[in-house]
Amino acid sequence: MANHLSGILRPLTALYLDLHRNPELSGEERRTAGALAHWLEAEGYTVTRDVGGHGVIGELCNGEGPTVMVRTELDALPVHERTGLPYSAEGPVAHACGHDLHIAAAAGAATVLARNRDAWRGRLLVVGQPAEETLAGARALLRAGLYQRFGRPDVVLAQHAAPLLGGMLAHGYGPMTAGSVTFDVLVHGRGGHAGSPQLAVDPVVTAAALVGRLQTIVSRECAPAELVAVTVGSIHAGTRASVIPEEARLGITVRAVGEPTLLRVAAAVERIVRAECLTAACPREPEVHQVSSSPATHPDAAATASVRAAHAAALGAERIAMWPPSLATEDFAYYGDAGVELHGESGVPLVYWMLGTVGPATWAAAPGAGAAEKLAALPANHAPEFAPDVRTALPTGVRAMEVAVLDWLAVQEGGHGDSANVGNNRPSSSLTRGSSGGCGE
C-alpha cells in the first residue's frame, strides 16, 4: 500500500500532523478548511470555500459519467488531549474523534484519483463539512444549496475512525449510527442560605432526582430488545457550598436506532423533567429546548455490498469486518432520503464504513482474550486518550476511499471514455443514475 502512495505519503502525513496539532471547534474551522482547500487546489480541483459556514467543495471533472461525493468532517471536540504524543494538541480542543484522519484520507484519495485520470470517468466532489459534532453542518451545507449548486450526486461516500485494528474496515447493513435528540434543560429554583434550606427551593436536588429518574426510561419504558440510551452529559449549578442556587442546567441526549423509539423516549424525557419540577414545587416551569437532532444513518444495501466487495478485493477479505448497529450519532444521513426536505433529491444512496485506527502493538497490549474485550479496554472516540495509529490507519483510509470512488467511476476494459461502461461492475438494480452536474470532456 505504501508503494501505491509513493510520493504523497510523507506530505499527507505532514498534513495529518498539522491538522492534529491545530484542532478547531465546530463553526470555527477556518484554518482547517483552508488547509483542505489549498491541498485540493494544488491537485487541480476547482474549490469553492465558505459554503454553509466554513464548508469546502472541491470539484474535479473528468469526462461524462456519474457524480461521486466524498464527505469528510472538519471540526474537533472540546476535549483536552492526554495521548502524550509529540504532536498532540495543546489546550482544551482536540481531534478526539478522528476527523483529522478523515480529512487526510480524503485528501490522499483525491490526489491519487487526480493523478490517475485515465482510470476513471465522471465527476468527483470532495466536501469538507463543518460542524458535524454539533449535528448542524450537513444541514447548513444543504441549506446553502449543495446539491443545487454542485449537482445531485449519484452516491455519497464517508468513512469514520473506529477503535478497530489498524488496516481493517467494517461495513454494516442496518443502521450504522443512531438517531439522536439533545436537550438543554434549565431548572428554576429559589435561592437561599445553606443553613435555611426550608426557605429555598433547591434546583440541585431536583436536578439530582432528574438524573436518577431519567434512567428509568430505558429500564422501564423500553423493551429489552430496543437499542436506546439516555445520557445526562452535563450538569451545572451553583458557585459556593454555602449558597443554594437559583437554577440548575442539564444537557441530556437521547439516542435510538429506530425513529419511533427516538420520538417516544424524547417525549418521555420532557414529561419527566416537567413532572419532577412540579413535584419539587419549582417557582417556574422548566425551560426545555431541543438544541440538536439527527436521524439514523442507513447505508444503501446494494451500494454497500458493491463497495464492500471492492474493498475485499483490494485489501483482502480478512481485513473486512461487519459493523453492528451503534448508538454513536452522525448527521451524514441528511445527504440521503432523511434530508430530502433540505435538498429535494430522493434516492441518493449513502455508503458509510468504519476505519480501524489501533496500532498492532497497542492492540496486542490491550487486555482481553478476544476482540470484544480488547475494544472495551481501548480508548474510544471522544476520549482524551483517543489516538489513531497514523502509520496503519492513514494508508488504509486513502486506499479505502479511492477504491470506493473507483467502484462507481472506474473505466472497464474495452470501455475507456465510454460513460456507459463506467462503474458497471456494481449491481445497480436499486441504484439511481442521477445528473452528472453538466461535467463533460
C-alpha positions as CSV (number, residue, x, y, z in Angstrom):
1,M,0.0,0.0,0.0
2,A,2.9,2.3,0.7
3,N,4.0,1.8,-3.0
4,H,0.5,2.8,-4.1
5,L,1.0,6.1,-2.2
6,S,4.6,6.6,-3.3
7,G,5.4,10.3,-3.3
8,I,2.4,11.5,-1.3
9,L,2.5,9.6,1.9
10,R,5.1,11.9,3.5
11,P,3.3,15.2,2.7
12,L,0.0,13.6,3.5
13,T,1.3,12.5,7.0
14,A,2.5,16.1,7.5
15,L,-1.0,17.4,6.7
16,Y,-2.4,15.0,9.2
17,L,0.0,16.0,11.9
18,D,-0.6,19.7,11.2
19,L,-4.4,19.2,11.5
20,H,-4.0,17.2,14.7
21,R,-1.9,19.9,16.3
22,N,-4.3,22.7,15.3
23,P,-7.9,21.5,16.0
24,E,-10.8,23.9,15.7
25,L,-14.2,23.6,17.2
26,S,-17.5,23.4,15.3
27,G,-18.2,26.5,13.4
28,E,-14.6,27.8,13.9
29,E,-12.9,25.6,11.3
30,R,-11.4,28.4,9.1
31,R,-7.8,27.2,9.3
32,T,-8.7,23.5,8.8
33,A,-10.9,24.4,5.8
34,G,-8.1,26.4,4.3
35,A,-5.7,23.5,4.6
36,L,-8.1,21.2,2.8
37,A,-8.9,23.8,0.1
38,H,-5.3,24.5,-0.5
39,W,-4.4,20.8,-0.9
40,L,-7.3,20.3,-3.4
41,E,-6.4,23.4,-5.4
42,A,-2.8,22.2,-5.7
43,E,-4.2,18.9,-7.3
44,G,-6.3,20.7,-9.9
45,Y,-9.7,20.8,-8.2
46,T,-12.0,23.7,-8.6
47,V,-12.6,24.8,-5.0
48,T,-15.5,26.8,-3.5
49,R,-15.0,28.0,0.1
50,D,-17.3,29.1,2.8
51,V,-20.3,27.1,1.9
52,G,-22.7,26.7,4.8
53,G,-20.1,28.2,7.2
54,H,-16.5,27.0,6.6
55,G,-17.6,24.3,4.1
56,V,-15.2,23.4,1.3
57,I,-16.3,21.9,-2.0
58,G,-13.6,20.6,-4.3
59,E,-14.8,19.5,-7.8
60,L,-12.8,17.5,-10.4
61,C,-14.4,16.9,-13.8
62,N,-13.0,14.0,-15.9
63,G,-15.5,13.4,-18.7
64,E,-19.0,12.1,-18.8
65,G,-20.1,9.8,-16.0
66,P,-21.6,9.6,-12.6
67,T,-21.0,12.1,-9.8
68,V,-19.5,10.7,-6.6
69,M,-19.4,12.8,-3.5
70,V,-16.8,12.2,-0.8
71,R,-17.6,13.8,2.6
72,T,-15.2,14.5,5.4
73,E,-15.7,16.5,8.6
74,L,-13.6,19.4,9.6
75,D,-14.3,20.1,13.3
76,A,-12.8,18.9,16.6
77,L,-14.1,18.5,20.1
78,P,-13.9,20.4,23.4
79,V,-11.6,17.7,24.9
80,H,-8.2,18.2,26.5
81,E,-5.9,15.6,24.8
82,R,-4.0,13.2,27.0
83,T,-2.3,11.0,24.4
84,G,1.3,12.0,25.2
85,L,2.1,12.2,21.5
86,P,4.8,14.6,20.4
87,Y,2.3,16.2,18.0
88,S,-0.6,16.4,20.5
89,A,-2.8,19.4,20.6
90,E,-2.4,21.9,23.4
91,G,-5.4,23.4,25.2
92,P,-9.0,22.4,25.6
93,V,-9.7,21.3,22.0
94,A,-8.6,18.1,20.3
95,H,-9.4,15.8,17.4
96,A,-10.6,13.1,19.7
97,C,-13.0,11.7,17.0
98,G,-10.6,11.2,14.1
99,H,-11.8,14.0,11.8
100,D,-8.2,14.9,11.1
101,L,-7.6,11.4,9.9
102,H,-10.8,11.6,7.7
103,I,-9.6,14.8,6.1
104,A,-6.1,13.5,5.3
105,A,-7.6,10.2,3.9
106,A,-10.0,12.2,1.7
107,A,-7.2,14.5,0.5
108,G,-5.0,11.5,-0.2
109,A,-7.7,9.7,-2.2
110,A,-8.4,13.0,-4.1
111,T,-4.7,13.2,-5.0
112,V,-4.4,9.6,-6.2
113,L,-7.5,10.0,-8.4
114,A,-6.4,13.3,-9.8
115,R,-3.1,11.9,-10.8
116,N,-4.6,8.8,-12.4
117,R,-7.4,10.2,-14.5
118,D,-7.1,7.5,-17.2
119,A,-8.6,5.0,-14.8
120,W,-12.0,6.7,-14.4
121,R,-14.6,9.0,-15.9
122,G,-17.1,11.2,-14.3
123,R,-17.1,13.9,-11.6
124,L,-15.7,13.8,-8.1
125,L,-16.8,16.2,-5.3
126,V,-14.7,16.3,-2.2
127,V,-16.8,18.0,0.5
128,G,-15.3,19.3,3.8
129,Q,-18.2,19.6,6.2
130,P,-18.1,21.9,9.2
131,A,-19.9,21.4,12.5
132,E,-20.5,17.7,12.4
133,E,-20.0,17.4,16.2
134,T,-22.9,19.8,16.8
135,L,-25.0,18.0,14.1
136,A,-25.5,21.2,12.3
137,G,-23.1,21.1,9.4
138,A,-24.8,18.8,6.9
139,R,-28.0,20.8,7.1
140,A,-26.1,24.0,6.8
141,L,-24.4,22.8,3.6
142,L,-27.6,21.5,2.1
143,R,-29.5,24.7,3.0
144,A,-26.7,26.6,1.2
145,G,-27.6,24.7,-1.9
146,L,-25.0,22.0,-2.1
147,Y,-27.0,19.8,-4.5
148,Q,-28.5,22.7,-6.4
149,R,-25.2,24.5,-6.9
150,F,-22.9,21.5,-7.5
151,G,-25.2,18.8,-8.8
152,R,-27.0,15.8,-7.5
153,P,-24.6,13.1,-6.5
154,D,-25.1,9.5,-7.7
155,V,-23.6,8.3,-4.4
156,V,-22.2,9.9,-1.2
157,L,-19.3,8.1,0.5
158,A,-17.9,8.6,4.0
159,Q,-15.7,6.7,6.5
160,H,-15.2,7.1,10.2
161,A,-12.4,6.3,12.6
162,A,-13.2,3.4,15.0
163,P,-11.2,1.5,17.6
164,L,-10.6,-1.5,15.3
165,L,-7.3,-2.9,14.5
166,G,-5.5,-0.6,12.1
167,G,-5.7,-1.7,8.4
168,M,-9.2,-3.0,8.9
169,L,-12.5,-1.8,7.6
170,A,-16.1,-2.6,8.8
171,H,-19.4,-2.3,6.9
172,G,-22.9,-2.6,8.2
173,Y,-26.3,-3.1,6.5
174,G,-28.6,-1.9,9.2
175,P,-28.4,1.5,10.9
176,M,-24.7,2.3,11.1
177,T,-25.3,5.2,13.6
178,A,-28.2,6.1,15.7
179,G,-30.7,9.0,15.6
180,S,-30.5,11.5,18.4
181,V,-32.2,14.3,20.2
182,T,-30.3,16.6,22.5
183,F,-32.0,18.9,25.1
184,D,-30.8,21.8,27.1
185,V,-32.8,21.9,30.3
186,L,-32.9,24.8,32.8
187,V,-34.5,24.0,36.2
188,H,-35.6,27.0,38.2
189,G,-35.4,27.1,42.0
190,R,-35.5,29.7,44.7
191,G,-32.0,30.6,46.1
192,G,-31.2,30.8,49.7
193,H,-28.9,30.0,52.6
194,A,-27.5,26.5,53.0
195,G,-28.4,26.8,56.7
196,S,-32.1,27.5,55.9
197,P,-33.0,25.1,53.1
198,Q,-36.7,25.2,54.1
199,L,-36.9,28.7,52.9
200,A,-35.5,27.8,49.4
201,V,-36.4,25.5,46.6
202,D,-33.1,23.7,45.8
203,P,-32.7,23.1,42.0
204,V,-29.7,20.9,42.7
205,V,-31.9,18.4,44.5
206,T,-34.3,18.5,41.6
207,A,-31.6,18.0,39.1
208,A,-30.2,15.1,41.0
209,A,-33.6,13.5,41.1
210,L,-33.9,14.0,37.3
211,V,-30.6,12.2,36.7
212,G,-31.8,9.2,38.5
213,R,-35.4,9.2,37.2
214,L,-34.4,9.6,33.6
215,Q,-32.5,6.3,33.7
216,T,-35.8,4.5,34.3
217,I,-37.0,5.4,30.8
218,V,-34.6,2.8,29.3
219,S,-35.1,0.2,32.1
220,R,-38.8,0.5,32.5
221,E,-40.3,2.2,29.4
222,C,-38.3,0.5,26.7
223,A,-38.4,-3.2,25.6
224,P,-35.1,-5.0,26.3
225,A,-34.6,-5.5,22.6
226,E,-34.7,-1.8,21.8
227,L,-31.3,-0.2,21.3
228,V,-31.6,3.1,23.1
229,A,-29.7,5.3,25.6
230,V,-30.5,8.3,27.7
231,T,-27.5,10.3,28.9
232,V,-27.2,13.3,31.2
233,G,-23.9,14.5,29.8
234,S,-23.6,17.8,31.7
235,I,-25.0,19.4,34.9
236,H,-24.1,22.8,36.2
237,A,-25.4,24.6,39.3
238,G,-24.2,27.0,41.9
239,T,-20.9,28.7,42.8
240,R,-20.4,28.1,46.6
241,A,-21.2,25.3,49.0
242,S,-23.0,27.7,51.4
243,V,-25.4,29.1,48.8
244,I,-28.5,27.3,47.4
245,P,-28.5,28.5,43.7
246,E,-31.5,29.7,41.8
247,E,-31.1,27.4,38.8
248,A,-29.5,24.2,37.5
249,R,-28.8,23.4,33.9
250,L,-28.6,19.9,32.4
251,G,-27.6,18.6,29.0
252,I,-29.5,15.5,28.0
253,T,-29.1,13.3,25.0
254,V,-31.4,10.6,23.7
255,R,-30.1,8.0,21.2
256,A,-32.0,5.2,19.4
257,V,-31.7,3.3,16.1
258,G,-35.4,3.4,15.4
259,E,-37.3,6.7,14.8
260,P,-40.5,5.7,16.7
261,T,-38.4,4.8,19.7
262,L,-36.4,8.0,19.5
263,L,-39.6,10.2,19.4
264,R,-41.2,8.2,22.3
265,V,-38.1,8.4,24.5
266,A,-37.6,12.1,23.7
267,A,-41.2,12.8,24.8
268,A,-40.6,10.8,28.0
269,V,-37.6,13.0,28.8
270,E,-39.6,16.2,28.6
271,R,-42.5,14.6,30.5
272,I,-40.2,13.6,33.4
273,V,-38.4,16.9,33.5
274,R,-41.7,18.8,33.9
275,A,-43.1,16.3,36.4
276,E,-40.1,16.4,38.7
277,C,-40.1,20.2,38.7
278,L,-43.8,20.2,39.6
279,T,-43.1,17.6,42.4
280,A,-40.3,19.9,43.7
281,A,-42.6,22.9,43.7
282,C,-40.2,24.9,41.5
283,P,-41.4,28.5,41.2
284,R,-41.4,28.4,37.4
285,E,-41.8,25.7,34.8
286,P,-38.5,24.3,33.4
287,E,-37.2,25.6,30.2
288,V,-36.7,22.6,27.8
289,H,-35.0,23.4,24.5
290,Q,-34.1,20.9,21.8
291,V,-30.7,22.0,20.6
292,S,-29.9,19.4,18.0
293,S,-31.2,16.2,16.4
294,S,-30.1,13.7,13.8
295,P,-31.6,10.7,12.0
296,A,-30.1,7.3,12.0
297,T,-27.7,6.5,9.2
298,H,-28.9,3.7,6.9
299,P,-26.4,2.9,4.2
300,D,-27.9,1.8,0.8
301,A,-27.8,-2.0,0.8
302,A,-26.8,-2.5,-2.9
303,A,-24.2,0.2,-2.9
304,T,-22.7,-1.0,0.3
305,A,-22.5,-4.6,-1.0
306,S,-20.6,-3.4,-4.0
307,V,-18.2,-1.2,-2.1
308,R,-17.6,-3.9,0.4
309,A,-16.8,-6.4,-2.3
310,A,-14.4,-3.8,-3.9
311,H,-12.7,-3.3,-0.5
312,A,-12.3,-7.0,0.0
313,A,-10.8,-7.4,-3.5
314,A,-8.3,-4.5,-3.0
315,L,-7.4,-5.0,0.7
316,G,-8.1,-8.7,1.3
317,A,-11.3,-10.2,2.6
318,E,-9.7,-11.0,6.0
319,R,-9.4,-7.2,6.6
320,I,-13.1,-6.5,6.1
321,A,-15.4,-7.0,9.1
322,M,-19.1,-6.4,9.9
323,W,-20.2,-3.5,12.0
324,P,-23.3,-3.8,14.3
325,P,-25.8,-1.0,14.8
326,S,-24.2,1.7,17.1
327,L,-25.5,4.4,19.3
328,A,-22.9,6.8,18.1
329,T,-24.6,9.6,16.2
330,E,-23.9,11.5,12.9
331,D,-25.5,13.9,10.6
332,F,-24.4,12.1,7.4
333,A,-28.0,10.7,6.9
334,Y,-29.1,14.1,5.7
335,Y,-27.3,13.7,2.4
336,G,-29.7,10.9,1.6
337,D,-33.5,10.5,1.9
338,A,-33.5,11.8,5.5
339,G,-32.6,15.2,4.2
340,V,-35.0,15.3,1.2
341,E,-36.8,18.3,2.6
342,L,-33.5,20.1,2.6
343,H,-32.1,19.1,-0.8
344,G,-35.2,17.9,-2.7
345,E,-33.4,14.8,-4.1
346,S,-34.8,11.4,-3.3
347,G,-32.9,8.1,-3.8
348,V,-29.4,9.3,-3.2
349,P,-27.6,6.2,-1.9
350,L,-25.2,6.5,1.0
351,V,-22.2,4.3,1.7
352,Y,-20.5,4.5,5.2
353,W,-17.9,2.3,6.7
354,M,-15.6,2.2,9.7
355,L,-11.8,2.6,9.5
356,G,-9.6,0.9,12.0
357,T,-7.2,3.1,14.0
358,V,-5.5,0.9,16.6
359,G,-1.8,0.1,16.0
360,P,-0.7,-3.5,16.2
361,A,1.4,-3.0,19.3
362,T,-1.4,-1.2,21.1
363,W,-3.9,-3.9,20.1
364,A,-1.6,-6.7,21.3
365,A,-1.0,-5.0,24.6
366,A,-4.7,-4.3,25.3
367,P,-6.1,-6.7,27.9
368,G,-8.7,-9.2,26.9
369,A,-8.9,-12.6,25.2
370,G,-10.9,-11.5,22.2
371,A,-11.8,-8.5,20.1
372,A,-14.8,-7.5,22.2
373,E,-12.7,-7.5,25.4
374,K,-9.9,-5.5,23.8
375,L,-12.3,-3.0,22.3
376,A,-13.7,-2.4,25.8
377,A,-10.2,-1.7,27.2
378,L,-9.1,0.7,24.4
379,P,-9.8,4.5,24.4
380,A,-13.0,5.1,22.5
381,N,-13.8,8.1,20.2
382,H,-14.2,11.3,22.2
383,A,-11.9,10.0,25.0
384,P,-8.9,12.3,25.8
385,E,-6.6,9.3,25.1
386,F,-8.0,8.5,21.6
387,A,-5.1,8.4,19.2
388,P,-5.2,6.8,15.7
389,D,-2.1,5.0,14.6
390,V,-1.4,7.1,11.6
391,R,1.1,4.6,10.1
392,T,-1.6,2.0,9.6
393,A,-4.8,4.0,9.5
394,L,-3.9,6.7,7.0
395,P,-2.8,4.5,4.1
396,T,-5.8,2.2,4.6
397,G,-8.1,5.2,4.7
398,V,-6.7,6.6,1.5
399,R,-6.9,3.3,-0.3
400,A,-10.4,2.5,1.0
401,M,-11.8,5.8,-0.2
402,E,-10.0,5.6,-3.6
403,V,-11.4,2.1,-4.1
404,A,-14.9,3.1,-3.2
405,V,-14.8,6.0,-5.7
406,L,-13.5,3.8,-8.4
407,D,-16.3,1.3,-7.8
408,W,-18.5,4.0,-9.3
409,L,-16.3,5.7,-11.7
410,A,-13.7,3.2,-13.0
411,V,-13.5,2.7,-16.7
412,Q,-14.0,-1.0,-17.6
413,E,-11.9,-2.9,-20.1
414,G,-12.8,-2.0,-23.6
415,G,-14.9,0.9,-22.3
416,H,-12.3,3.7,-21.9
417,G,-14.0,7.0,-22.2
418,D,-17.5,5.5,-22.6
419,S,-19.8,6.5,-19.7
420,A,-22.0,3.5,-20.4
421,N,-19.1,1.4,-19.2
422,V,-18.3,3.4,-16.1
423,G,-18.8,1.6,-12.8
424,N,-20.7,-1.3,-14.4
425,N,-19.0,-3.8,-12.1
426,R,-21.6,-2.9,-9.5
427,P,-25.2,-4.2,-9.1
428,S,-27.4,-1.3,-10.0
429,S,-31.0,-2.6,-9.6
430,S,-31.7,-0.4,-6.7
431,L,-29.3,2.4,-7.5
432,T,-30.1,5.6,-9.4
433,R,-28.2,7.3,-12.2
434,G,-28.5,11.0,-11.4
435,S,-27.2,14.0,-13.1
436,S,-23.5,14.4,-13.6
437,G,-23.9,18.1,-12.9
438,G,-23.0,19.0,-16.5
439,C,-19.5,17.7,-16.2
440,G,-18.2,16.8,-19.7
441,E,-15.0,16.4,-21.6
